[in-house]
Amino acid sequence: MQLTYDEMADAVYVYFNQAPIDHTEEIHDGTAIVDYDADGVPVGVEFMDVSEGIDLRRVPRADEIARLLEDYPFPVMA
């Protein structure tokens, strides 16, 4: 699992793996987008407006993401 942060976009992307993205699902009114491979396995999650908080409800692998975010100053809602 890898995390990238784009300060200009105020966005975080969490990579679960490097599989090609087949489709996406928008959750939390566009502040979280989950990418899936062709088999429906989550590839990663993009969070927008992270300085306002990251909502992990309904997000795959939320517990793992929460641990990964512990080193960052973003408010996390689980």
N, CA, C and O atoms as a MOPAC input file, in Angstrom:
PM7 MOZYME 1SCF
protein

 N      0.86200 1    -1.17000 1     0.00000 1
 C      0.00000 1     0.00000 1     0.00000 1
 C      0.90700 1     1.23000 1     0.00000 1
 O      1.88900 1     1.29600 1     0.73900 1
 N      0.56100 1     2.19300 1    -0.83600 1
 C      1.35900 1     3.41000 1    -0.96600 1
 C      0.42400 1     4.61700 1    -1.01000 1
 O     -0.67900 1     4.54000 1    -1.55100 1
 N      0.87100 1     5.71500 1    -0.44400 1
 C      0.08900 1     6.94200 1    -0.40600 1
 C      0.85500 1     8.05800 1    -1.10800 1
 O      2.06100 1     8.21300 1    -0.91800 1
 N      0.13400 1     8.83700 1    -1.92800 1
 C      0.70700 1    10.05200 1    -2.49500 1
 C     -0.20700 1    11.21400 1    -2.11000 1
 O     -1.42500 1    11.06100 1    -2.01800 1
 N      0.40000 1    12.37000 1    -1.88800 1
 C     -0.34800 1    13.56900 1    -1.50100 1
 C      0.00200 1    14.68400 1    -2.47300 1
 O      1.17600 1    14.98000 1    -2.69200 1
 N     -1.01900 1    15.30100 1    -3.05400 1
 C     -0.85400 1    16.43800 1    -3.95000 1
 C     -1.37000 1    17.66900 1    -3.21500 1
 O     -2.57700 1    17.88400 1    -3.11000 1
 N     -0.44200 1    18.46800 1    -2.71000 1
 C     -0.81500 1    19.63600 1    -1.91500 1
 C     -1.61900 1    20.64800 1    -2.72100 1
 O     -2.57000 1    21.23400 1    -2.20600 1
 N     -1.24500 1    20.85900 1    -3.98600 1
 C     -1.95500 1    21.83000 1    -4.83600 1
 C     -3.41900 1    21.42200 1    -5.04000 1
 O     -4.31400 1    22.26700 1    -5.01500 1
 N     -3.65000 1    20.14600 1    -5.23800 1
 C     -5.00800 1    19.64500 1    -5.46400 1
 C     -5.73200 1    19.33200 1    -4.15700 1
 O     -6.93800 1    19.08400 1    -4.15800 1
 N     -4.99300 1    19.34200 1    -3.03300 1
 C     -5.54300 1    18.96600 1    -1.72600 1
 C     -6.15100 1    17.56500 1    -1.80300 1
 O     -7.26900 1    17.31800 1    -1.35200 1
 N     -5.36100 1    16.65300 1    -2.39800 1
 C     -5.84900 1    15.29500 1    -2.65500 1
 C     -4.81900 1    14.25300 1    -2.22200 1
 O     -3.61100 1    14.48300 1    -2.26200 1
 N     -5.33900 1    13.11300 1    -1.81300 1
 C     -4.52300 1    11.95300 1    -1.45300 1
 C     -4.98400 1    10.78800 1    -2.30800 1
 O     -6.18100 1    10.59400 1    -2.51700 1
 N     -4.02400 1    10.01100 1    -2.80300 1
 C     -4.36200 1     8.75500 1    -3.48100 1
 C     -3.65900 1     7.62700 1    -2.74900 1
 O     -2.45300 1     7.68500 1    -2.51000 1
 N     -4.42000 1     6.60300 1    -2.39500 1
 C     -3.87900 1     5.42000 1    -1.74200 1
 C     -3.93000 1     4.27500 1    -2.75900 1
 O     -5.00200 1     3.88100 1    -3.22000 1
 N     -2.75200 1     3.75500 1    -3.09400 1
 C     -2.62900 1     2.64200 1    -4.03200 1
 C     -2.63500 1     1.33000 1    -3.25900 1
 O     -1.84600 1     1.14700 1    -2.33300 1
 N     -3.53000 1     0.41200 1    -3.64200 1
 C     -3.53100 1    -0.92800 1    -3.06800 1
 C     -2.63300 1    -1.84300 1    -3.90100 1
 O     -1.93800 1    -2.70700 1    -3.36700 1
 N     -2.65900 1    -1.63800 1    -5.20900 1
 C     -1.83100 1    -2.41300 1    -6.14200 1
 C     -1.71300 1    -1.61300 1    -7.43700 1
 O     -2.26100 1    -0.51600 1    -7.54200 1
 N     -1.01500 1    -2.14900 1    -8.40200 1
 C     -0.77400 1    -1.43900 1    -9.65900 1
 C     -1.58500 1    -2.00600 1   -10.82600 1
 O     -1.22000 1    -1.80500 1   -11.98500 1
 N     -2.66700 1    -2.70500 1   -10.53800 1
 C     -3.50400 1    -3.28500 1   -11.59500 1
 C     -4.14500 1    -2.18000 1   -12.43300 1
 O     -4.38300 1    -1.08300 1   -11.92800 1
 N     -4.42400 1    -2.45700 1   -13.69700 1
 C     -5.11800 1    -1.47100 1   -14.53000 1
 C     -6.51300 1    -1.17400 1   -13.97500 1
 O     -7.19600 1    -2.06600 1   -13.47300 1
 N     -6.91600 1     0.07300 1   -14.07300 1
 C     -8.23000 1     0.49600 1   -13.57900 1
 C     -9.27500 1     0.23700 1   -14.65100 1
 O     -9.12900 1     0.65800 1   -15.79900 1
 N    -10.32800 1    -0.46100 1   -14.25900 1
 C    -11.42700 1    -0.78500 1   -15.17200 1
 C    -12.60700 1     0.16600 1   -14.98500 1
 O    -13.21700 1     0.60700 1   -15.96000 1
 N    -12.92500 1     0.47900 1   -13.73300 1
 C    -14.05500 1     1.37600 1   -13.45700 1
 C    -13.87500 1     2.02800 1   -12.09000 1
 O    -13.06200 1     1.59200 1   -11.27500 1
 N    -14.65200 1     3.08200 1   -11.86200 1
 C    -14.57300 1     3.82100 1   -10.60200 1
 C    -15.95400 1     3.94600 1    -9.97700 1
 O    -16.97900 1     3.83900 1   -10.65100 1
 N    -15.94900 1     4.17300 1    -8.68200 1
 C    -17.19000 1     4.41600 1    -7.93600 1
 C    -16.97600 1     5.65100 1    -7.06900 1
 O    -16.05000 1     5.70000 1    -6.25900 1
 N    -17.82500 1     6.62800 1    -7.24500 1
 C    -17.75300 1     7.85800 1    -6.45800 1
 C    -18.57000 1     7.67700 1    -5.18800 1
 O    -19.72800 1     7.26100 1    -5.23400 1
 N    -17.95300 1     7.99300 1    -4.04900 1
 C    -18.67800 1     7.93200 1    -2.77500 1
 C    -18.45400 1     9.23900 1    -2.02400 1
 O    -17.54100 1     9.99800 1    -2.34800 1
 N    -19.26300 1     9.49300 1    -1.05200 1
 C    -19.17000 1    10.69300 1    -0.21900 1
 C    -19.23300 1    11.97500 1    -1.06500 1
 O    -18.38800 1    12.85700 1    -0.91500 1
 N    -20.21700 1    12.07500 1    -1.93600 1
 C    -20.43200 1    13.28600 1    -2.73900 1
 C    -19.17300 1    13.74900 1    -3.45700 1
 O    -18.88400 1    14.94400 1    -3.51600 1
 N    -18.43000 1    12.80000 1    -3.99800 1
 C    -17.26000 1    13.12700 1    -4.79600 1
 C    -15.98800 1    13.38100 1    -4.02200 1
 O    -14.95900 1    13.67500 1    -4.63000 1
 N    -16.01400 1    13.28000 1    -2.71500 1
 C    -14.78200 1    13.49100 1    -1.95400 1
 C    -13.96300 1    12.20800 1    -1.82400 1
 O    -12.83300 1    12.24900 1    -1.33700 1
 N    -14.50600 1    11.08600 1    -2.24600 1
 C    -13.76100 1     9.82500 1    -2.28800 1
 C    -14.16900 1     9.06800 1    -3.54600 1
 O    -15.35300 1     8.94900 1    -3.86200 1
 N    -13.16700 1     8.56100 1    -4.25400 1
 C    -13.39800 1     7.81400 1    -5.48300 1
 C    -12.59600 1     6.52700 1    -5.38800 1
 O    -11.38300 1     6.55800 1    -5.17800 1
 N    -13.27900 1     5.38500 1    -5.54300 1
 C    -12.62600 1     4.08600 1    -5.47000 1
 C    -12.44300 1     3.56000 1    -6.89000 1
 O    -13.39700 1     3.50700 1    -7.66700 1
 N    -11.21200 1     3.17000 1    -7.22400 1
 C    -10.90500 1     2.57300 1    -8.51700 1
 C    -10.86300 1     1.06400 1    -8.36600 1
 O    -10.33800 1     0.54700 1    -7.38000 1
 N    -11.42700 1     0.34400 1    -9.36100 1
 C    -11.49200 1    -1.11200 1    -9.34300 1
 C    -10.87100 1    -1.68700 1   -10.61000 1
 O    -10.86600 1    -1.05100 1   -11.66400 1
 N    -10.34400 1    -2.91000 1   -10.48200 1
 C     -9.85600 1    -3.60500 1   -11.67500 1
 C    -11.02800 1    -4.33900 1   -12.33900 1
 O    -12.16600 1    -4.23600 1   -11.88100 1
 N    -10.75100 1    -5.06700 1   -13.40200 1
 C    -11.80400 1    -5.74600 1   -14.16300 1
 C    -12.51700 1    -6.82800 1   -13.35400 1
 O    -13.64700 1    -7.19500 1   -13.67900 1
 N    -11.87100 1    -7.34600 1   -12.30100 1
 C    -12.48700 1    -8.36300 1   -11.45200 1
 C    -13.24600 1    -7.77600 1   -10.27300 1
 O    -13.77900 1    -8.52000 1    -9.45000 1
 N    -13.30400 1    -6.43900 1   -10.17700 1
 C    -14.00500 1    -5.79500 1    -9.07300 1
 C    -13.18500 1    -5.65000 1    -7.81500 1
 O    -13.72700 1    -5.33900 1    -6.75500 1
 N    -11.87200 1    -5.87200 1    -7.91300 1
 C    -10.97500 1    -5.74200 1    -6.76300 1
 C    -10.50300 1    -4.28800 1    -6.68000 1
 O    -10.05900 1    -3.73700 1    -7.68800 1
 N    -10.58800 1    -3.65400 1    -5.50600 1
 C    -10.13700 1    -2.26400 1    -5.38900 1
 C     -8.65000 1    -2.12000 1    -5.71600 1
 O     -7.81300 1    -2.87300 1    -5.21800 1
 N     -8.34400 1    -1.14100 1    -6.56000 1
 C     -6.97300 1    -0.81900 1    -6.95200 1
 C     -6.43900 1     0.31700 1    -6.09600 1
 O     -5.25800 1     0.34100 1    -5.74600 1
 N     -7.32500 1     1.27000 1    -5.75500 1
 C     -6.92600 1     2.40700 1    -4.94900 1
 C     -8.08900 1     3.32400 1    -4.66800 1
 O     -9.19300 1     3.13600 1    -5.18000 1
 N     -7.82200 1     4.32700 1    -3.84100 1
 C     -8.85000 1     5.29300 1    -3.45000 1
 C     -8.25700 1     6.69800 1    -3.52900 1
 O     -7.14400 1     6.94100 1    -3.06300 1
 N     -9.01300 1     7.61200 1    -4.12100 1
 C     -8.61700 1     9.01900 1    -4.14500 1
 C     -9.53100 1     9.80100 1    -3.21500 1
 O    -10.75300 1     9.65400 1    -3.25200 1
 N     -8.92500 1    10.62900 1    -2.38700 1
 C     -9.66600 1    11.49000 1    -1.46600 1
 C     -9.41500 1    12.93700 1    -1.86300 1
 O     -8.26900 1    13.33500 1    -2.06900 1
 N    -10.46400 1    13.71700 1    -1.97000 1
 C    -10.36800 1    15.12500 1    -2.32500 1
 C    -10.64200 1    15.98300 1    -1.09300 1
 O    -11.27000 1    15.53100 1    -0.13600 1
 N    -10.16500 1    17.22100 1    -1.12900 1
 C    -10.38000 1    18.17700 1    -0.03300 1
 C     -9.91900 1    17.60500 1     1.30600 1
 O    -10.61900 1    17.72900 1     2.31100 1
 N     -8.75000 1    16.98400 1     1.32000 1
 C     -8.29000 1    16.26900 1     2.51200 1
 C     -7.98800 1    17.19100 1     3.68900 1
 O     -8.02200 1    16.74300 1     4.83500 1
 N     -7.69800 1    18.45200 1     3.43900 1
 C     -7.43700 1    19.35900 1     4.55700 1
 C     -8.69900 1    19.57000 1     5.39600 1
 O     -8.61800 1    19.98200 1     6.55400 1
 N     -9.87200 1    19.28600 1     4.80500 1
 C    -11.14400 1    19.39000 1     5.52700 1
 C    -11.50000 1    18.09600 1     6.23900 1
 O    -12.42100 1    18.06400 1     7.05600 1
 N    -10.77100 1    17.02700 1     5.93000 1
 C    -11.02200 1    15.74100 1     6.57300 1
 C    -11.17800 1    14.62900 1     5.55300 1
 O    -11.54400 1    14.85900 1     4.40000 1
 N    -10.89200 1    13.42500 1     6.00500 1
 C    -11.01600 1    12.24100 1     5.16600 1
 C    -12.03000 1    11.31200 1     5.81200 1
 O    -11.85900 1    10.87900 1     6.95200 1
 N    -13.08700 1    11.01100 1     5.07000 1
 C    -14.16400 1    10.14900 1     5.54800 1
 C    -13.89500 1     8.73100 1     5.05400 1
 O    -13.94400 1     8.47300 1     3.85100 1
 N    -13.61500 1     7.82400 1     5.96000 1
 C    -13.28600 1     6.44700 1     5.60100 1
 C    -14.48800 1     5.50900 1     5.60800 1
 O    -14.34600 1     4.32500 1     5.30200 1
 N    -15.65700 1     6.01500 1     5.95100 1
 C    -16.84500 1     5.16600 1     5.91800 1
 C    -17.09700 1     4.70100 1     4.48600 1
 O    -16.99900 1     5.48800 1     3.54300 1
 N    -17.41800 1     3.43000 1     4.33200 1
 C    -17.72100 1     2.79600 1     3.04000 1
 C    -16.50100 1     2.69300 1     2.11500 1
 O    -16.65700 1     2.40600 1     0.92800 1
 N    -15.31000 1     2.91800 1     2.63200 1
 C    -14.09400 1     2.85000 1     1.83000 1
 C    -13.42200 1     1.49700 1     2.06200 1
 O    -13.24300 1     1.09400 1     3.21200 1
 N    -13.04600 1     0.78600 1     0.99100 1
 C    -12.36400 1    -0.49400 1     1.17800 1
 C    -11.05600 1    -0.32100 1     1.96100 1
 O    -10.33200 1     0.66000 1     1.79400 1
 N    -10.78700 1    -1.29500 1     2.80900 1
 C     -9.53900 1    -1.34900 1     3.59000 1
 C     -9.36000 1    -0.10900 1     4.47000 1
 O     -8.24400 1     0.38400 1     4.63700 1
 N    -10.45400 1     0.38400 1     5.02400 1
 C    -10.45400 1     1.62100 1     5.81900 1
 C     -9.49400 1     1.55400 1     7.00200 1
 O     -8.80600 1     2.53400 1     7.28700 1
 N     -9.43400 1     0.42200 1     7.69200 1
 C     -8.53500 1     0.31200 1     8.85300 1
 C     -7.07500 1     0.47500 1     8.44300 1
 O     -6.30300 1     1.14600 1     9.12800 1
 N     -6.70200 1    -0.13600 1     7.33100 1
 C     -5.32800 1    -0.01700 1     6.84600 1
 C     -5.01500 1     1.42000 1     6.41700 1
 O     -3.92800 1     1.93300 1     6.68100 1
 N     -5.96900 1     2.05100 1     5.76100 1
 C     -5.78200 1     3.43500 1     5.32400 1
 C     -5.63900 1     4.34700 1     6.53700 1
 O     -4.79600 1     5.24400 1     6.54200 1
 N     -6.45500 1     4.12400 1     7.56400 1
 C     -6.38000 1     4.94400 1     8.77900 1
 C     -4.99000 1     4.85900 1     9.39900 1
 O     -4.43800 1     5.87400 1     9.82600 1
 N     -4.42300 1     3.65900 1     9.45200 1
 C     -3.06500 1     3.50600 1    10.00100 1
 C     -2.04000 1     4.22900 1     9.13000 1
 O     -1.11400 1     4.85100 1     9.65000 1
 N     -2.20100 1     4.15100 1     7.82700 1
 C     -1.29400 1     4.82700 1     6.90600 1
 C     -1.35600 1     6.34500 1     7.06600 1
 O     -0.34400 1     7.02800 1     6.90600 1
 N     -2.52800 1     6.87000 1     7.37800 1
 C     -2.72500 1     8.31800 1     7.51000 1
 C     -2.28000 1     8.87400 1     8.85800 1
 O     -2.28900 1    10.08900 1     9.05000 1
 N     -1.89500 1     8.01900 1     9.78600 1
 C     -1.50000 1     8.49200 1    11.12400 1
 C     -0.34300 1     9.47700 1    11.08000 1
 O     -0.22100 1    10.31700 1    11.97100 1
 N      0.50300 1     9.39500 1    10.07100 1
 C      1.66400 1    10.27800 1     9.96700 1
 C      1.34800 1    11.59000 1     9.24400 1
 O      2.24700 1    12.39800 1     9.01000 1
 N      0.09500 1    11.80400 1     8.89300 1
 C     -0.30500 1    13.00100 1     8.16500 1
 C     -1.27100 1    13.82500 1     9.01700 1
 O     -1.95200 1    13.27800 1     9.88500 1
 N     -1.33500 1    15.13900 1     8.77400 1
 C     -2.14300 1    16.00600 1     9.63000 1
 C     -3.62800 1    16.08600 1     9.27200 1
 O     -4.33400 1    16.95300 1     9.78600 1
 N     -4.10700 1    15.20900 1     8.40800 1
 C     -5.50600 1    15.30600 1     7.97100 1
 C     -6.44400 1    14.73300 1     9.02700 1
 O     -6.16200 1    13.67800 1     9.59500 1
 N     -7.56000 1    15.41600 1     9.29700 1
 C     -8.56500 1    14.83700 1    10.19000 1
 C     -9.18900 1    13.61200 1     9.52400 1
 O     -9.57200 1    13.66900 1     8.35500 1
 N     -9.29200 1    12.52600 1    10.24800 1
 C     -9.84200 1    11.27300 1     9.70500 1
 C    -11.10700 1    10.93100 1    10.44300 1
 O    -11.14800 1    10.92700 1    11.67300 1
 N    -12.16400 1    10.63900 1     9.66200 1
 C    -13.44600 1    10.20800 1    10.21300 1
 C    -13.64600 1     8.75400 1     9.81900 1
 O    -13.57300 1     8.41100 1     8.63900 1
 N    -13.89300 1     7.91500 1    10.78400 1
 C    -14.06100 1     6.48700 1    10.48400 1
 C    -15.47500 1     6.04200 1    10.80600 1
 O    -15.81100 1     4.87200 1    10.62100 1

